[in-house]
Amino acid sequence: MCSAGLRSSEQQQQQRQTVGIPMQRQQRYSFRSNIVCAAAAVESSPAGAAAMPKLSDLPLQAIINPQGFVSPEIVPGSAAAVFSVYDEGQKLQYIGFSKELRGSLRTLLGRRPDKAFYFKAVQLPVLDQEHMLALRQAWFDECGAPPPGNKLALERKAWQSAVDAGAISARAKPAAAAEKAAALQAALKARGCKEEFVPDPELMADGQVDFLQQGDAGAQQAAAAASEAASAAASSGRPVRTATAVVDGQAKQFVVEYTAKYPTKGGCFMDVKLSFDHMDTKHRIIIGKAYYEPYGLLPEQAVEAALALLLHLKMPRHRDGMLGTADFPVNYFTIGEVEQWFPEDFAATWLAVTGKEMTDGQDFFWRMNKIHDYGGKLEDPTTLGGAMTGAGLGGYGG
């Protein structure tokens, strides 16, 4: 996989535990060399060896940015990176190495669009195999164990290899690969990704799916989209406000663009776009007057307090399909729901964001209290009808 030969079986095992491709494919596709194996050529790196940051101290960033592109910020002069990948619930899935961070993240996103949502990364000035392995091991130790993508054989293969379409016969492999590629492309589009993902035709013929790299053209396209979005936001005239949320013990800013506001008899509701950690999400929020008039606040301040709490709780910012009873309706909710679901946390966040002590909201919450007994009681069978006791079904009531 890499130009340097392996000098021990341990290094061979480490090589298999990182993002990579079959040797025969790399020889034909030099553009795949952006993905680094753990057995990369060793270069001395005194400066790099000194940097051993904790994984928990690194910022979590979205793999797909608000404009729909894979566009991590690249440190000028960086030659390699150690990175971690997280799922939608921000659970660690995989730790890998790269010589070109954007290309590696794009490859993993194409293989695992259901698992690759966020990343953390340390970019290094030189490619130092020993230091990169030590940093990865330090992250394993910090987490208590390697994540599934490094520890479990099937998961490791899913991250490090092209997607197998599952066909057995040689004749069926191209069609199966085409179907799998279409499914992966649909999943990426559903995630809001606007980049073009073109399957590798030679791998397709062999029943496997991996997507070709875009190189500099893709990075330039991503940068142009970000610049265009910034210009559009500046000229839209819509109110844009900045607030602060405490995430992982650190104060972090987020941006709220108020795209629409509609008055109601009891207050108003707003459509907003929340921008945080390189990700935009849309929300409709209903605000009762009780959450701003008594405090002398703007409705926007109540919205920002609610969003600050949801970010603090690391709640998924987008939900599709039917919601379960345990799922907070994060894309369409009332401020009252936030207070009812998270009363103590919301009171603390409210104070931090607005500077106001929250008063008890129970007086205007709807609640159902049983104050009278109606009908028979289960503990007294003589008060129940035959259908409940079984008397009408052959005397099962005894």
Secondary structure, DSSP 8 states (H G I E B T S, - for coil): --SS---SHHHHHHHHTSS---HHHHHH-GGGGGEE-TT------HHHHH----GGGS--EESB-TTSSB-----TT--EEEEEEE-TT--EEEEEEESSHHHHHHHHHHH-TTT--EEEEEEESS--HHHHHHHHHHHHHHHTS--HHHHSHHHHHHHHS-EE----STTTHHHHHHHHHHHHHHHHHHTT--S---B-HHHHHTTEE-B---THHHHHHHHHHHHHHHHHHHHS---EEEEEEEETTEEEEEEEEEEEEEEETTEEEEEEEEEETTEEEEEEEEEEGGGTTTTT--HHHHHHHHHHHHHHTT--S---S---TT---TTEEEHHHHHHHSHHHHHHHHHHHHS------GGGS------S--S--TT-GGGS-HHHHTGGGTSTT-
